[in-house]
Amino acid sequence: MAVHNRRSFVSVIASFAGIAALDAQAPPPAAPASGPWDLSWFDALKGRHKQMYDYGTWDLGEDARPLRFVKNYLDTYRDVFGLQSPDVNTAVGISRAIAINLSDALWLKYKIGERYKITDPATKQPSARNIFLSDGDLSVKAMQARGTVFWQCNVALGLAAQQLAQAAGMPVADVRADLVAGLNPGVHLVPSHVMAIGIAQEHGFTYMKT
């Protein structure tokens, strides 16, 4: 019996040795992507409370106050617990609602207000400026000042480039370069919206579908 147990023990040790040998032969984990796909900025968001807002399918033509959910979250954590950034982190994920992330110059050049049926409340006409960027305490800039980060889906940006290029009679590559260069300051271009949502959740963000 003792001999049998000894043989079993030796067999187990041999199995572990075999596993170790296989692990030694396994390729190392892939290195993080560099360049435009550097997503290390997620690591800087170390707040005690984190929430991301999914604007993947938001219709900007129907609601001129899309960022009210972000403001409400920040306001209530401030008022109830006395917490603000960097203790509270918020992220706004943009996909097809790309107009939020585009500069005034792009809104004018590509007639974004007309294309997406967004009316300027000051003129009552299709907007020739980004009405979400600077106006009031529900604006992109106001949210950024409170620590909110914005990202833009590269897949959706590519689709928008194709559509705008066709409408303007321009090469897609030129329009895409315009859109990338004309993203609002601080906007992170991510490989895809769905990928960024997953990474945000891995970093401890709760999820809200707007």
N, C-alpha and C positions, 0 to 999 in steps of 0.2 A: 504493500500500500504506500509506504514511504517512497519507494522508487517511482511509483506512478505519480505521486504528488510532485516529486522533484522534476520529473520529465515535463509535467504540466507547467511548472514554474519556468523552466527553461524555454518552453514553447512560447509562453507569454512574453518573456524578455526578447526572444527572437522576433516576435511580431512587432513589438515596439521599435526595435532596431530597424525593421523593414520600413515602418511608417516614417521614422526619422529620415531614412535614406531617401524616400520618395519626396518628403518635404524639402530636403536639401536640393533636390533636382527641380522643384517647382519654380516657375518664373516669379520674380518679385512683383509686388503690386504695381499697377500702372502709375506713373508719376502724374501729379495734378497737371491739368492743361494750363498752358501759358497763353500770353497774348490776350486776345479779346475774350477768351473763355477762362480767365482767371476769376474764380469764384470765391477767393479767399476773403472777400469782404463780408461774407456771411459769418466768418469766425469772429469778427469784431463786434457782433451783436450779442452781447452777454447779459442783457437785462433779466431781471427776475420774472417779468411778465412780457410775453411776446405774442403778437397776433399778426397774421398776414391776411390780406384782402384780395380775393380773386376777382379781377375785373376782366376775365377772359371773354365774356360775351355781353358786356354792358353796352346798352344802346345810349350813346351820348346825346342823340337827337331828342330823347324823351325826358332827360333829367339833367338840368344844368348844375346840380349840386351832388355829384357822385361821391365826393370825399367826406360827406357828413358822417358816415359810419366811422371813419378813422378819427375824426374830431371828437365824436361822442365817446369813443374808447379812451382817448387821451384825456378828455375832460373829466370823465368819471374816476379814472385812476388818480388824477391830480386832486379832485375834490374829496374823494372818499378816503384814500390812503396817503395823500400827500406825495405821490410818486410821479416823477416825470422822467424823460430821457436823461441819462442812459439806463435807468432802472426799468423803464418801460420801452420796449421796441415795437415799432410798427413797420410793416412792409406792404407796399401796394404792387401787386403783380398785374401787368398790363399785357394783353394779347391783342385782340382785334380792336380794342378801344385805344389804338395807337395815337389818336389825335391828342390825348392828354399829354403825351410825352414829346410832342413836336413843338419846335420854336415858332414864334410869331412869323418869322420870315418864311418858313415852310407853309404855314397856313395861308399866307398871302400868295406865294408862288404857285401852289398846287390847288388852290381854292378848296381848302379842307372844309370850311364851314358849309359851302354849297354841296360838296360831295356827301358829307355825312349829315346834312340837314340840321346843322347847329346854328341857332340864331344868336346874334349878339344882342344882349338885352339893352344896350345903349342905342343901337341903330335900328333894331327890329329887322335887320337884314341878315342874310347868310354871313357869318362872321369871317372877317379877314384877319383875325388875330386869335391867339389861344385864350379863350375866355376862362379857362380853368387854371391858368398859370399864376396870375398875380392878383386877382380881384378878391380882396377880403380874407376873412379867417378860415374859409373853406378852400382856399387855393392850394395849388401844388407847393408854392414857395412857403406858405404859412405852415403846411404840414412838414416840409423839409426842415424848417426852422425848429420844429419840435422833435426832430430826430427821425422822421419817417423816411424810409428809402423806397425808391421806385425802380422797378425793372421793366424791360421791354423784351418780349419774345422775338427772337430772331426769325423764327418761321413766319410769324404774322407780319413782321416787317418786310420779309421777302415777298409775301403775297400783296401787301399794300404797294410795294415798289412796282410790281407787275401791273396792277390796276391803274396806278397813277401814271405810269409810263405810257400805257395804252391811251389814256385820256389826253395826255399832253403831247403825244407823238414823239416821245423821247426814248433813247436806249434805256433798257431796264437797269443796266449796270450804273449808268449815270444817276438815275433816280435813287437807286439803293444807296449809292455813295452820299447823295444829298441827305437822305433820311438818317443815315448813321451819324453824319457830321452835325446834323441839325437837331439831334435829341437834346432835350433840356439839360442844363448842367446838373450833374449828379445822377443821371439815369444810368443804370447798369444794363447793358445788352447781354442777355443770357441765351444759351443755345436753344432752349425751348421753354415755354411757359410751364408745361407739365413737369419738366425736369426740375425747374426752380422751385415749384411747389413742394416737390418731394424733398429737396435739399433743405428748404425752410423748415419743414416738419422734422427732419433729422436734427436740426439745430434747436428744436424745442418750441417752434412756433405753433400755436393753434391756428385753425383754418376757418375763414368765413367766406362763404360764397355770396357775393353781392347781387 
